[in-house]
Amino acid sequence: MKIKKYLAYSALSIFILYWSFSAYKIYRTLNYDFNGRIQKVSYESGKYRPTITVNNKQFDLEWIRWVGDEDNVVVGDSVVKHQKSQWMTVIKK
């Protein structure tokens, strides 16, 4: 009986930790503030959205919504994202 109780608590703890980490990632993403040209674009396995480098800093675009050409972001495109906004503007070169 005790094992089932601890198993339930463990599963609940893992669930809470997973969602807390996801909420932190969303919060961190909302605080991104960048304006410049994309220097590097890389896709991690299993992710739909790329990680870009702008002004020598990397930004994971998993939780960012795009305005512009969403399917094809390449080196040289200009991007603008303001702090506290979930939207990023892509301007093709």
PDB file of N, CA, C and O in Angstrom:
ATOM      1  N   MET A   1       0.823  -1.202   0.000  1.00  0.00           N
ATOM      2  CA  MET A   1       0.000   0.000   0.000  1.00  0.00           C
ATOM      3  C   MET A   1       0.866   1.265   0.000  1.00  0.00           C
ATOM      4  O   MET A   1       0.536   2.248  -0.663  1.00  0.00           O
ATOM      5  N   LYS A   2       1.983   1.233   0.753  1.00  0.00           N
ATOM      6  CA  LYS A   2       2.865   2.398   0.814  1.00  0.00           C
ATOM      7  C   LYS A   2       3.529   2.661  -0.533  1.00  0.00           C
ATOM      8  O   LYS A   2       3.748   3.815  -0.902  1.00  0.00           O
ATOM      9  N   ILE A   3       3.849   1.601  -1.269  1.00  0.00           N
ATOM     10  CA  ILE A   3       4.512   1.769  -2.556  1.00  0.00           C
ATOM     11  C   ILE A   3       3.616   2.518  -3.528  1.00  0.00           C
ATOM     12  O   ILE A   3       4.094   3.382  -4.263  1.00  0.00           O
ATOM     13  N   LYS A   4       2.330   2.204  -3.547  1.00  0.00           N
ATOM     14  CA  LYS A   4       1.389   2.894  -4.435  1.00  0.00           C
ATOM     15  C   LYS A   4       1.290   4.374  -4.068  1.00  0.00           C
ATOM     16  O   LYS A   4       1.191   5.240  -4.938  1.00  0.00           O
ATOM     17  N   LYS A   5       1.318   4.640  -2.780  1.00  0.00           N
ATOM     18  CA  LYS A   5       1.248   6.019  -2.302  1.00  0.00           C
ATOM     19  C   LYS A   5       2.477   6.808  -2.761  1.00  0.00           C
ATOM     20  O   LYS A   5       2.349   7.925  -3.261  1.00  0.00           O
ATOM     21  N   TYR A   6       3.668   6.224  -2.591  1.00  0.00           N
ATOM     22  CA  TYR A   6       4.898   6.898  -3.014  1.00  0.00           C
ATOM     23  C   TYR A   6       4.988   7.018  -4.530  1.00  0.00           C
ATOM     24  O   TYR A   6       5.511   8.005  -5.048  1.00  0.00           O
ATOM     25  N   LEU A   7       4.488   6.030  -5.228  1.00  0.00           N
ATOM     26  CA  LEU A   7       4.470   6.081  -6.684  1.00  0.00           C
ATOM     27  C   LEU A   7       3.583   7.226  -7.172  1.00  0.00           C
ATOM     28  O   LEU A   7       3.948   7.948  -8.100  1.00  0.00           O
ATOM     29  N   ALA A   8       2.435   7.386  -6.554  1.00  0.00           N
ATOM     30  CA  ALA A   8       1.534   8.485  -6.921  1.00  0.00           C
ATOM     31  C   ALA A   8       2.182   9.833  -6.621  1.00  0.00           C
ATOM     32  O   ALA A   8       2.102  10.750  -7.439  1.00  0.00           O
ATOM     33  N   TYR A   9       2.824   9.967  -5.458  1.00  0.00           N
ATOM     34  CA  TYR A   9       3.503  11.218  -5.115  1.00  0.00           C
ATOM     35  C   TYR A   9       4.663  11.503  -6.067  1.00  0.00           C
ATOM     36  O   TYR A   9       4.884  12.650  -6.455  1.00  0.00           O
ATOM     37  N   SER A  10       5.388  10.477  -6.435  1.00  0.00           N
ATOM     38  CA  SER A  10       6.504  10.644  -7.371  1.00  0.00           C
ATOM     39  C   SER A  10       6.004  11.097  -8.737  1.00  0.00           C
ATOM     40  O   SER A  10       6.580  12.003  -9.340  1.00  0.00           O
ATOM     41  N   ALA A  11       4.946  10.479  -9.224  1.00  0.00           N
ATOM     42  CA  ALA A  11       4.379  10.861 -10.523  1.00  0.00           C
ATOM     43  C   ALA A  11       3.869  12.292 -10.483  1.00  0.00           C
ATOM     44  O   ALA A  11       4.081  13.050 -11.430  1.00  0.00           O
ATOM     45  N   LEU A  12       3.204  12.670  -9.408  1.00  0.00           N
ATOM     46  CA  LEU A  12       2.712  14.039  -9.269  1.00  0.00           C
ATOM     47  C   LEU A  12       3.869  15.031  -9.216  1.00  0.00           C
ATOM     48  O   LEU A  12       3.788  16.102  -9.817  1.00  0.00           O
ATOM     49  N   SER A  13       4.931  14.694  -8.514  1.00  0.00           N
ATOM     50  CA  SER A  13       6.101  15.577  -8.422  1.00  0.00           C
ATOM     51  C   SER A  13       6.752  15.765  -9.784  1.00  0.00           C
ATOM     52  O   SER A  13       7.126  16.882 -10.142  1.00  0.00           O
ATOM     53  N   ILE A  14       6.889  14.694 -10.543  1.00  0.00           N
ATOM     54  CA  ILE A  14       7.474  14.789 -11.880  1.00  0.00           C
ATOM     55  C   ILE A  14       6.606  15.655 -12.781  1.00  0.00           C
ATOM     56  O   ILE A  14       7.126  16.473 -13.540  1.00  0.00           O
ATOM     57  N   PHE A  15       5.302  15.486 -12.707  1.00  0.00           N
ATOM     58  CA  PHE A  15       4.371  16.287 -13.502  1.00  0.00           C
ATOM     59  C   PHE A  15       4.502  17.773 -13.168  1.00  0.00           C
ATOM     60  O   PHE A  15       4.563  18.613 -14.066  1.00  0.00           O
ATOM     61  N   ILE A  16       4.545  18.089 -11.883  1.00  0.00           N
ATOM     62  CA  ILE A  16       4.669  19.490 -11.450  1.00  0.00           C
ATOM     63  C   ILE A  16       6.014  20.070 -11.886  1.00  0.00           C
ATOM     64  O   ILE A  16       6.064  21.213 -12.342  1.00  0.00           O
ATOM     65  N   LEU A  17       7.098  19.315 -11.758  1.00  0.00           N
ATOM     66  CA  LEU A  17       8.409  19.794 -12.187  1.00  0.00           C
ATOM     67  C   LEU A  17       8.451  20.040 -13.695  1.00  0.00           C
ATOM     68  O   LEU A  17       9.018  21.037 -14.144  1.00  0.00           O
ATOM     69  N   TYR A  18       7.860  19.147 -14.472  1.00  0.00           N
ATOM     70  CA  TYR A  18       7.826  19.308 -15.928  1.00  0.00           C
ATOM     71  C   TYR A  18       7.100  20.596 -16.317  1.00  0.00           C
ATOM     72  O   TYR A  18       7.601  21.371 -17.132  1.00  0.00           O
ATOM     73  N   TRP A  19       5.936  20.821 -15.742  1.00  0.00           N
ATOM     74  CA  TRP A  19       5.173  22.028 -16.097  1.00  0.00           C
ATOM     75  C   TRP A  19       5.823  23.292 -15.548  1.00  0.00           C
ATOM     76  O   TRP A  19       5.727  24.348 -16.173  1.00  0.00           O
ATOM     77  N   SER A  20       6.471  23.213 -14.416  1.00  0.00           N
ATOM     78  CA  SER A  20       7.191  24.372 -13.888  1.00  0.00           C
ATOM     79  C   SER A  20       8.348  24.748 -14.808  1.00  0.00           C
ATOM     80  O   SER A  20       8.571  25.929 -15.073  1.00  0.00           O
ATOM     81  N   PHE A  21       9.083  23.753 -15.294  1.00  0.00           N
ATOM     82  CA  PHE A  21      10.185  24.016 -16.214  1.00  0.00           C
ATOM     83  C   PHE A  21       9.664  24.617 -17.517  1.00  0.00           C
ATOM     84  O   PHE A  21      10.272  25.540 -18.060  1.00  0.00           O
ATOM     85  N   SER A  22       8.545  24.102 -18.021  1.00  0.00           N
ATOM     86  CA  SER A  22       7.950  24.654 -19.243  1.00  0.00           C
ATOM     87  C   SER A  22       7.511  26.099 -19.034  1.00  0.00           C
ATOM     88  O   SER A  22       7.725  26.943 -19.903  1.00  0.00           O
ATOM     89  N   ALA A  23       6.899  26.390 -17.889  1.00  0.00           N
ATOM     90  CA  ALA A  23       6.475  27.761 -17.599  1.00  0.00           C
ATOM     91  C   ALA A  23       7.682  28.688 -17.508  1.00  0.00           C
ATOM     92  O   ALA A  23       7.614  29.832 -17.958  1.00  0.00           O
ATOM     93  N   TYR A  24       8.779  28.217 -16.936  1.00  0.00           N
ATOM     94  CA  TYR A  24       9.997  29.026 -16.850  1.00  0.00           C
ATOM     95  C   TYR A  24      10.548  29.325 -18.246  1.00  0.00           C
ATOM     96  O   TYR A  24      10.972  30.447 -18.522  1.00  0.00           O
ATOM     97  N   LYS A  25      10.542  28.318 -19.125  1.00  0.00           N
ATOM     98  CA  LYS A  25      11.027  28.528 -20.492  1.00  0.00           C
ATOM     99  C   LYS A  25      10.171  29.561 -21.221  1.00  0.00           C
ATOM    100  O   LYS A  25      10.700  30.396 -21.954  1.00  0.00           O
ATOM    101  N   ILE A  26       8.874  29.511 -21.030  1.00  0.00           N
ATOM    102  CA  ILE A  26       7.982  30.493 -21.663  1.00  0.00           C
ATOM    103  C   ILE A  26       8.266  31.882 -21.104  1.00  0.00           C
ATOM    104  O   ILE A  26       8.344  32.847 -21.865  1.00  0.00           O
ATOM    105  N   TYR A  27       8.418  31.997 -19.804  1.00  0.00           N
ATOM    106  CA  TYR A  27       8.719  33.291 -19.173  1.00  0.00           C
ATOM    107  C   TYR A  27      10.032  33.856 -19.699  1.00  0.00           C
ATOM    108  O   TYR A  27      10.119  35.043 -20.013  1.00  0.00           O
ATOM    109  N   ARG A  28      11.063  32.997 -19.795  1.00  0.00           N
ATOM    110  CA  ARG A  28      12.367  33.447 -20.290  1.00  0.00           C
ATOM    111  C   ARG A  28      12.266  33.898 -21.744  1.00  0.00           C
ATOM    112  O   ARG A  28      12.882  34.890 -22.134  1.00  0.00           O
ATOM    113  N   THR A  29      11.492  33.170 -22.543  1.00  0.00           N
ATOM    114  CA  THR A  29      11.311  33.521 -23.947  1.00  0.00           C
ATOM    115  C   THR A  29      10.612  34.864 -24.098  1.00  0.00           C
ATOM    116  O   THR A  29      10.968  35.645 -24.980  1.00  0.00           O
ATOM    117  N   LEU A  30       9.628  35.145 -23.258  1.00  0.00           N
ATOM    118  CA  LEU A  30       8.930  36.432 -23.328  1.00  0.00           C
ATOM    119  C   LEU A  30       9.854  37.602 -23.011  1.00  0.00           C
ATOM    120  O   LEU A  30       9.594  38.727 -23.438  1.00  0.00           O
ATOM    121  N   ASN A  31      10.920  37.355 -22.275  1.00  0.00           N
ATOM    122  CA  ASN A  31      11.857  38.419 -21.931  1.00  0.00           C
ATOM    123  C   ASN A  31      12.950  38.627 -22.971  1.00  0.00           C
ATOM    124  O   ASN A  31      13.796  39.504 -22.799  1.00  0.00           O
ATOM    125  N   TYR A  32      12.953  37.836 -24.053  1.00  0.00           N
ATOM    126  CA  TYR A  32      13.895  38.081 -25.136  1.00  0.00           C
ATOM    127  C   TYR A  32      13.647  39.460 -25.720  1.00  0.00           C
ATOM    128  O   TYR A  32      12.500  39.883 -25.870  1.00  0.00           O
ATOM    129  N   ASP A  33      14.710  40.151 -26.046  1.00  0.00           N
ATOM    130  CA  ASP A  33      14.618  41.450 -26.705  1.00  0.00           C
ATOM    131  C   ASP A  33      15.799  41.537 -27.663  1.00  0.00           C
ATOM    132  O   ASP A  33      16.946  41.676 -27.238  1.00  0.00           O
ATOM    133  N   PHE A  34      15.509  41.453 -28.968  1.00  0.00           N
ATOM    134  CA  PHE A  34      16.594  41.516 -29.936  1.00  0.00           C
ATOM    135  C   PHE A  34      16.127  42.195 -31.212  1.00  0.00           C
ATOM    136  O   PHE A  34      14.941  42.222 -31.538  1.00  0.00           O
ATOM    137  N   ASN A  35      17.107  42.741 -31.918  1.00  0.00           N
ATOM    138  CA  ASN A  35      16.863  43.441 -33.173  1.00  0.00           C
ATOM    139  C   ASN A  35      18.157  43.354 -33.965  1.00  0.00           C
ATOM    140  O   ASN A  35      19.180  43.901 -33.553  1.00  0.00           O
ATOM    141  N   GLY A  36      18.115  42.671 -35.092  1.00  0.00           N
ATOM    142  CA  GLY A  36      19.328  42.553 -35.892  1.00  0.00           C
ATOM    143  C   GLY A  36      19.210  41.484 -36.951  1.00  0.00           C
ATOM    144  O   GLY A  36      18.129  40.957 -37.215  1.00  0.00           O
ATOM    145  N   ARG A  37      20.341  41.176 -37.550  1.00  0.00           N
ATOM    146  CA  ARG A  37      20.388  40.151 -38.595  1.00  0.00           C
ATOM    147  C   ARG A  37      20.727  38.791 -37.986  1.00  0.00           C
ATOM    148  O   ARG A  37      21.497  38.690 -37.031  1.00  0.00           O
ATOM    149  N   ILE A  38      20.137  37.764 -38.559  1.00  0.00           N
ATOM    150  CA  ILE A  38      20.406  36.399 -38.115  1.00  0.00           C
ATOM    151  C   ILE A  38      21.799  36.004 -38.589  1.00  0.00           C
ATOM    152  O   ILE A  38      22.111  36.106 -39.775  1.00  0.00           O
ATOM    153  N   GLN A  39      22.631  35.556 -37.660  1.00  0.00           N
ATOM    154  CA  GLN A  39      23.995  35.148 -37.966  1.00  0.00           C
ATOM    155  C   GLN A  39      24.098  33.632 -38.160  1.00  0.00           C
ATOM    156  O   GLN A  39      24.960  33.153 -38.897  1.00  0.00           O
ATOM    157  N   LYS A  40      23.212  32.881 -37.492  1.00  0.00           N
ATOM    158  CA  LYS A  40      23.266  31.421 -37.571  1.00  0.00           C
ATOM    159  C   LYS A  40      21.874  30.862 -37.294  1.00  0.00           C
ATOM    160  O   LYS A  40      21.142  31.385 -36.454  1.00  0.00           O
ATOM    161  N   VAL A  41      21.517  29.795 -38.008  1.00  0.00           N
ATOM    162  CA  VAL A  41      20.245  29.097 -37.802  1.00  0.00           C
ATOM    163  C   VAL A  41      20.559  27.622 -37.607  1.00  0.00           C
ATOM    164  O   VAL A  41      21.257  27.018 -38.422  1.00  0.00           O
ATOM    165  N   SER A  42      20.044  27.040 -36.524  1.00  0.00           N
ATOM    166  CA  SER A  42      20.265  25.606 -36.305  1.00  0.00           C
ATOM    167  C   SER A  42      18.976  24.968 -35.792  1.00  0.00           C
ATOM    168  O   SER A  42      18.233  25.567 -35.015  1.00  0.00           O
ATOM    169  N   TYR A  43      18.732  23.759 -36.236  1.00  0.00           N
ATOM    170  CA  TYR A  43      17.569  22.982 -35.818  1.00  0.00           C
ATOM    171  C   TYR A  43      18.040  21.813 -34.975  1.00  0.00           C
ATOM    172  O   TYR A  43      18.910  21.054 -35.400  1.00  0.00           O
ATOM    173  N   GLU A  44      17.479  21.660 -33.792  1.00  0.00           N
ATOM    174  CA  GLU A  44      17.782  20.513 -32.948  1.00  0.00           C
ATOM    175  C   GLU A  44      16.836  19.384 -33.325  1.00  0.00           C
ATOM    176  O   GLU A  44      15.712  19.627 -33.763  1.00  0.00           O
ATOM    177  N   SER A  45      17.288  18.165 -33.156  1.00  0.00           N
ATOM    178  CA  SER A  45      16.423  17.040 -33.503  1.00  0.00           C
ATOM    179  C   SER A  45      15.185  17.037 -32.608  1.00  0.00           C
ATOM    180  O   SER A  45      15.271  17.235 -31.396  1.00  0.00           O
ATOM    181  N   GLY A  46      14.056  16.811 -33.228  1.00  0.00           N
ATOM    182  CA  GLY A  46      12.798  16.767 -32.491  1.00  0.00           C
ATOM    183  C   GLY A  46      12.119  18.103 -32.305  1.00  0.00           C
ATOM    184  O   GLY A  46      11.019  18.159 -31.756  1.00  0.00           O
ATOM    185  N   LYS A  47      12.742  19.184 -32.746  1.00  0.00           N
ATOM    186  CA  LYS A  47      12.142  20.508 -32.592  1.00  0.00           C
ATOM    187  C   LYS A  47      11.718  21.054 -33.943  1.00  0.00           C
ATOM    188  O   LYS A  47      12.427  20.921 -34.940  1.00  0.00           O
ATOM    189  N   TYR A  48      10.546  21.670 -33.950  1.00  0.00           N
ATOM    190  CA  TYR A  48      10.013  22.257 -35.172  1.00  0.00           C
ATOM    191  C   TYR A  48      10.626  23.630 -35.440  1.00  0.00           C
ATOM    192  O   TYR A  48      10.907  23.973 -36.588  1.00  0.00           O
ATOM    193  N   ARG A  49      10.829  24.405 -34.393  1.00  0.00           N
ATOM    194  CA  ARG A  49      11.351  25.769 -34.524  1.00  0.00           C
ATOM    195  C   ARG A  49      12.868  25.779 -34.333  1.00  0.00           C
ATOM    196  O   ARG A  49      13.404  24.979 -33.566  1.00  0.00           O
ATOM    197  N   PRO A  50      13.561  26.686 -35.033  1.00  0.00           N
ATOM    198  CA  PRO A  50      15.024  26.721 -34.928  1.00  0.00           C
ATOM    199  C   PRO A  50      15.518  27.519 -33.727  1.00  0.00           C
ATOM    200  O   PRO A  50      14.756  28.197 -33.039  1.00  0.00           O
ATOM    201  N   THR A  51      16.809  27.411 -33.510  1.00  0.00           N
ATOM    202  CA  THR A  51      17.526  28.296 -32.603  1.00  0.00           C
ATOM    203  C   THR A  51      18.331  29.231 -33.494  1.00  0.00           C
ATOM    204  O   THR A  51      19.045  28.783 -34.391  1.00  0.00           O
ATOM    205  N   ILE A  52      18.212  30.533 -33.244  1.00  0.00           N
ATOM    206  CA  ILE A  52      18.919  31.507 -34.079  1.00  0.00           C
ATOM    207  C   ILE A  52      19.950  32.246 -33.245  1.00  0.00           C
ATOM    208  O   ILE A  52      19.846  32.321 -32.021  1.00  0.00           O
ATOM    209  N   THR A  53      20.943  32.787 -33.928  1.00  0.00           N
ATOM    210  CA  THR A  53      21.945  33.631 -33.284  1.00  0.00           C
ATOM    211  C   THR A  53      21.809  35.027 -33.865  1.00  0.00           C
ATOM    212  O   THR A  53      21.918  35.223 -35.076  1.00  0.00           O
ATOM    213  N   VAL A  54      21.568  36.000 -32.985  1.00  0.00           N
ATOM    214  CA  VAL A  54      21.446  37.408 -33.363  1.00  0.00           C
ATOM    215  C   VAL A  54      22.325  38.204 -32.412  1.00  0.00           C
ATOM    216  O   VAL A  54      22.224  38.050 -31.195  1.00  0.00           O
ATOM    217  N   ASN A  55      23.184  39.050 -32.960  1.00  0.00           N
ATOM    218  CA  ASN A  55      24.099  39.863 -32.149  1.00  0.00           C
ATOM    219  C   ASN A  55      24.926  38.986 -31.197  1.00  0.00           C
ATOM    220  O   ASN A  55      25.131  39.339 -30.035  1.00  0.00           O
ATOM    221  N   ASN A  56      25.397  37.836 -31.707  1.00  0.00           N
ATOM    222  CA  ASN A  56      26.239  36.894 -30.971  1.00  0.00           C
ATOM    223  C   ASN A  56      25.561  36.263 -29.759  1.00  0.00           C
ATOM    224  O   ASN A  56      26.249  35.804 -28.847  1.00  0.00           O
ATOM    225  N   LYS A  57      24.222  36.228 -29.727  1.00  0.00           N
ATOM    226  CA  LYS A  57      23.475  35.570 -28.660  1.00  0.00           C
ATOM    227  C   LYS A  57      22.495  34.592 -29.289  1.00  0.00           C
ATOM    228  O   LYS A  57      21.894  34.884 -30.323  1.00  0.00           O
ATOM    229  N   GLN A  58      22.334  33.418 -28.655  1.00  0.00           N
ATOM    230  CA  GLN A  58      21.419  32.412 -29.164  1.00  0.00           C
ATOM    231  C   GLN A  58      20.032  32.583 -28.560  1.00  0.00           C
ATOM    232  O   GLN A  58      19.884  32.903 -27.381  1.00  0.00           O
ATOM    233  N   PHE A  59      19.015  32.363 -29.398  1.00  0.00           N
ATOM    234  CA  PHE A  59      17.626  32.461 -28.971  1.00  0.00           C
ATOM    235  C   PHE A  59      16.859  31.251 -29.481  1.00  0.00           C
ATOM    236  O   PHE A  59      16.850  30.972 -30.680  1.00  0.00           O
ATOM    237  N   ASP A  60      16.218  30.539 -28.570  1.00  0.00           N
ATOM    238  CA  ASP A  60      15.392  29.390 -28.925  1.00  0.00           C
ATOM    239  C   ASP A  60      13.998  29.914 -29.266  1.00  0.00           C
ATOM    240  O   ASP A  60      13.376  30.594 -28.450  1.00  0.00           O
ATOM    241  N   LEU A  61      13.508  29.603 -30.457  1.00  0.00           N
ATOM    242  CA  LEU A  61      12.244  30.159 -30.937  1.00  0.00           C
ATOM    243  C   LEU A  61      11.049  29.241 -30.714  1.00  0.00           C
ATOM    244  O   LEU A  61      10.012  29.403 -31.358  1.00  0.00           O
ATOM    245  N   GLU A  62      11.187  28.283 -29.810  1.00  0.00           N
ATOM    246  CA  GLU A  62      10.118  27.308 -29.610  1.00  0.00           C
ATOM    247  C   GLU A  62       8.791  27.951 -29.204  1.00  0.00           C
ATOM    248  O   GLU A  62       7.740  27.518 -29.675  1.00  0.00           O
ATOM    249  N   TRP A  63       8.810  28.954 -28.358  1.00  0.00           N
ATOM    250  CA  TRP A  63       7.573  29.558 -27.857  1.00  0.00           C
ATOM    251  C   TRP A  63       7.281  30.914 -28.480  1.00  0.00           C
ATOM    252  O   TRP A  63       6.384  31.619 -28.017  1.00  0.00           O
ATOM    253  N   ILE A  64       8.014  31.295 -29.516  1.00  0.00           N
ATOM    254  CA  ILE A  64       7.819  32.599 -30.154  1.00  0.00           C
ATOM    255  C   ILE A  64       6.961  32.436 -31.396  1.00  0.00           C
ATOM    256  O   ILE A  64       7.158  31.506 -32.177  1.00  0.00           O
ATOM    257  N   ARG A  65       6.015  33.336 -31.577  1.00  0.00           N
ATOM    258  CA  ARG A  65       5.175  33.370 -32.777  1.00  0.00           C
ATOM    259  C   ARG A  65       5.820  34.332 -33.761  1.00  0.00           C
ATOM    260  O   ARG A  65       6.404  35.339 -33.361  1.00  0.00           O
ATOM    261  N   TRP A  66       5.713  34.018 -35.063  1.00  0.00           N
ATOM    262  CA  TRP A  66       6.397  34.801 -36.086  1.00  0.00           C
ATOM    263  C   TRP A  66       5.412  35.572 -36.935  1.00  0.00           C
ATOM    264  O   TRP A  66       4.297  35.116 -37.188  1.00  0.00           O
ATOM    265  N   VAL A  67       5.837  36.752 -37.375  1.00  0.00           N
ATOM    266  CA  VAL A  67       5.133  37.525 -38.394  1.00  0.00           C
ATOM    267  C   VAL A  67       6.089  37.593 -39.574  1.00  0.00           C
ATOM    268  O   VAL A  67       7.195  38.119 -39.446  1.00  0.00           O
ATOM    269  N   GLY A  68       5.686  37.080 -40.697  1.00  0.00           N
ATOM    270  CA  GLY A  68       6.562  37.043 -41.863  1.00  0.00           C
ATOM    271  C   GLY A  68       6.650  35.631 -42.392  1.00  0.00           C
ATOM    272  O   GLY A  68       5.752  34.819 -42.168  1.00  0.00           O
ATOM    273  N   ASP A  69       7.715  35.337 -43.084  1.00  0.00           N
ATOM    274  CA  ASP A  69       7.911  34.027 -43.686  1.00  0.00           C
ATOM    275  C   ASP A  69       8.279  33.022 -42.606  1.00  0.00           C
ATOM    276  O   ASP A  69       9.445  32.915 -42.226  1.00  0.00           O
ATOM    277  N   GLU A  70       7.295  32.288 -42.112  1.00  0.00           N
ATOM    278  CA  GLU A  70       7.500  31.395 -40.978  1.00  0.00           C
ATOM    279  C   GLU A  70       8.242  30.113 -41.336  1.00  0.00           C
ATOM    280  O   GLU A  70       8.877  29.504 -40.476  1.00  0.00           O
ATOM    281  N   ASP A  71       8.168  29.707 -42.578  1.00  0.00           N
ATOM    282  CA  ASP A  71       8.707  28.403 -42.929  1.00  0.00           C
ATOM    283  C   ASP A  71      10.192  28.413 -43.216  1.00  0.00           C
ATOM    284  O   ASP A  71      10.841  27.369 -43.137  1.00  0.00           O
ATOM    285  N   ASN A  72      10.746  29.567 -43.547  1.00  0.00           N
ATOM    286  CA  ASN A  72      12.110  29.556 -44.031  1.00  0.00           C
ATOM    287  C   ASN A  72      12.877  30.765 -43.498  1.00  0.00           C
ATOM    288  O   ASN A  72      12.872  31.833 -44.109  1.00  0.00           O
ATOM    289  N   VAL A  73      13.530  30.587 -42.363  1.00  0.00           N
ATOM    290  CA  VAL A  73      14.372  31.636 -41.797  1.00  0.00           C
ATOM    291  C   VAL A  73      15.805  31.286 -42.140  1.00  0.00           C
ATOM    292  O   VAL A  73      16.265  30.180 -41.858  1.00  0.00           O
ATOM    293  N   VAL A  74      16.509  32.226 -42.747  1.00  0.00           N
ATOM    294  CA  VAL A  74      17.885  31.954 -43.181  1.00  0.00           C
ATOM    295  C   VAL A  74      18.825  33.023 -42.649  1.00  0.00           C
ATOM    296  O   VAL A  74      18.398  34.089 -42.205  1.00  0.00           O
ATOM    297  N   VAL A  75      20.105  32.714 -42.703  1.00  0.00           N
ATOM    298  CA  VAL A  75      21.139  33.666 -42.292  1.00  0.00           C
ATOM    299  C   VAL A  75      21.027  34.908 -43.171  1.00  0.00           C
ATOM    300  O   VAL A  75      20.915  34.808 -44.393  1.00  0.00           O
ATOM    301  N   GLY A  76      21.058  36.064 -42.545  1.00  0.00           N
ATOM    302  CA  GLY A  76      20.966  37.324 -43.271  1.00  0.00           C
ATOM    303  C   GLY A  76      19.618  37.993 -43.146  1.00  0.00           C
ATOM    304  O   GLY A  76      19.507  39.196 -43.385  1.00  0.00           O
ATOM    305  N   ASP A  77      18.575  37.239 -42.773  1.00  0.00           N
ATOM    306  CA  ASP A  77      17.260  37.843 -42.545  1.00  0.00           C
ATOM    307  C   ASP A  77      17.322  38.730 -41.303  1.00  0.00           C
ATOM    308  O   ASP A  77      18.079  38.456 -40.372  1.00  0.00           O
ATOM    309  N   SER A  78      16.528  39.783 -41.298  1.00  0.00           N
ATOM    310  CA  SER A  78      16.442  40.647 -40.125  1.00  0.00           C
ATOM    311  C   SER A  78      15.277  40.202 -39.252  1.00  0.00           C
ATOM    312  O   SER A  78      14.231  39.793 -39.755  1.00  0.00           O
ATOM    313  N   VAL A  79      15.466  40.285 -37.959  1.00  0.00           N
ATOM    314  CA  VAL A  79      14.421  39.925 -37.007  1.00  0.00           C
ATOM    315  C   VAL A  79      14.315  40.993 -35.930  1.00  0.00           C
ATOM    316  O   VAL A  79      15.302  41.624 -35.552  1.00  0.00           O
ATOM    317  N   VAL A  80      13.088  41.179 -35.444  1.00  0.00           N
ATOM    318  CA  VAL A  80      12.827  42.133 -34.369  1.00  0.00           C
ATOM    319  C   VAL A  80      11.901  41.455 -33.370  1.00  0.00           C
ATOM    320  O   VAL A  80      10.845  40.949 -33.748  1.00  0.00           O
ATOM    321  N   LYS A  81      12.286  41.441 -32.108  1.00  0.00           N
ATOM    322  CA  LYS A  81      11.426  40.948 -31.040  1.00  0.00           C
ATOM    323  C   LYS A  81      11.588  41.862 -29.850  1.00  0.00           C
ATOM    324  O   LYS A  81      12.702  42.134 -29.402  1.00  0.00           O
ATOM    325  N   HIS A  82      10.464  42.332 -29.343  1.00  0.00           N
ATOM    326  CA  HIS A  82      10.472  43.221 -28.188  1.00  0.00           C
ATOM    327  C   HIS A  82      10.167  42.435 -26.922  1.00  0.00           C
ATOM    328  O   HIS A  82       9.459  41.429 -26.950  1.00  0.00           O
ATOM    329  N   GLN A  83      10.714  42.913 -25.816  1.00  0.00           N
ATOM    330  CA  GLN A  83      10.497  42.276 -24.527  1.00  0.00           C
ATOM    331  C   GLN A  83       9.016  42.300 -24.177  1.00  0.00           C
ATOM    332  O   GLN A  83       8.315  43.252 -24.521  1.00  0.00           O
ATOM    333  N   LYS A  84       8.535  41.269 -23.499  1.00  0.00           N
ATOM    334  CA  LYS A  84       7.153  41.089 -23.048  1.00  0.00           C
ATOM    335  C   LYS A  84       6.191  40.819 -24.194  1.00  0.00           C
ATOM    336  O   LYS A  84       4.977  40.854 -23.996  1.00  0.00           O
ATOM    337  N   SER A  85       6.699  40.554 -25.372  1.00  0.00           N
ATOM    338  CA  SER A  85       5.866  40.208 -26.518  1.00  0.00           C
ATOM    339  C   SER A  85       6.193  38.794 -26.963  1.00  0.00           C
ATOM    340  O   SER A  85       7.347  38.370 -26.906  1.00  0.00           O
ATOM    341  N   GLN A  86       5.186  38.072 -27.402  1.00  0.00           N
ATOM    342  CA  GLN A  86       5.409  36.718 -27.888  1.00  0.00           C
ATOM    343  C   GLN A  86       5.659  36.714 -29.393  1.00  0.00           C
ATOM    344  O   GLN A  86       5.943  35.662 -29.966  1.00  0.00           O
ATOM    345  N   TRP A  87       5.560  37.863 -30.036  1.00  0.00           N
ATOM    346  CA  TRP A  87       5.669  37.961 -31.490  1.00  0.00           C
ATOM    347  C   TRP A  87       7.035  38.450 -31.934  1.00  0.00           C
ATOM    348  O   TRP A  87       7.639  39.319 -31.304  1.00  0.00           O
ATOM    349  N   MET A  88       7.513  37.874 -33.036  1.00  0.00           N
ATOM    350  CA  MET A  88       8.768  38.261 -33.641  1.00  0.00           C
ATOM    351  C   MET A  88       8.487  38.582 -35.113  1.00  0.00           C
ATOM    352  O   MET A  88       7.738  37.862 -35.773  1.00  0.00           O
ATOM    353  N   THR A  89       9.080  39.646 -35.620  1.00  0.00           N
ATOM    354  CA  THR A  89       8.918  40.019 -37.020  1.00  0.00           C
ATOM    355  C   THR A  89      10.141  39.571 -37.801  1.00  0.00           C
ATOM    356  O   THR A  89      11.278  39.828 -37.403  1.00  0.00           O
ATOM    357  N   VAL A  90       9.893  38.890 -38.926  1.00  0.00           N
ATOM    358  CA  VAL A  90      10.967  38.430 -39.800  1.00  0.00           C
ATOM    359  C   VAL A  90      10.914  39.256 -41.073  1.00  0.00           C
ATOM    360  O   VAL A  90       9.873  39.332 -41.726  1.00  0.00           O
ATOM    361  N   ILE A  91      12.040  39.880 -41.429  1.00  0.00           N
ATOM    362  CA  ILE A  91      12.136  40.673 -42.658  1.00  0.00           C
ATOM    363  C   ILE A  91      13.189  39.989 -43.534  1.00  0.00           C
ATOM    364  O   ILE A  91      14.366  39.931 -43.179  1.00  0.00           O
ATOM    365  N   LYS A  92      12.746  39.475 -44.677  1.00  0.00           N
ATOM    366  CA  LYS A  92      13.644  38.738 -45.570  1.00  0.00           C
ATOM    367  C   LYS A  92      14.674  39.679 -46.161  1.00  0.00           C
ATOM    368  O   LYS A  92      14.415  40.863 -46.377  1.00  0.00           O
ATOM    369  N   LYS A  93      15.871  39.112 -46.422  1.00  0.00           N
ATOM    370  CA  LYS A  93      16.942  39.937 -46.993  1.00  0.00           C
ATOM    371  C   LYS A  93      16.702  40.197 -48.443  1.00  0.00           C
ATOM    372  O   LYS A  93      17.502  40.874 -49.089  1.00  0.00           O
TER     373      LYS A  93
END
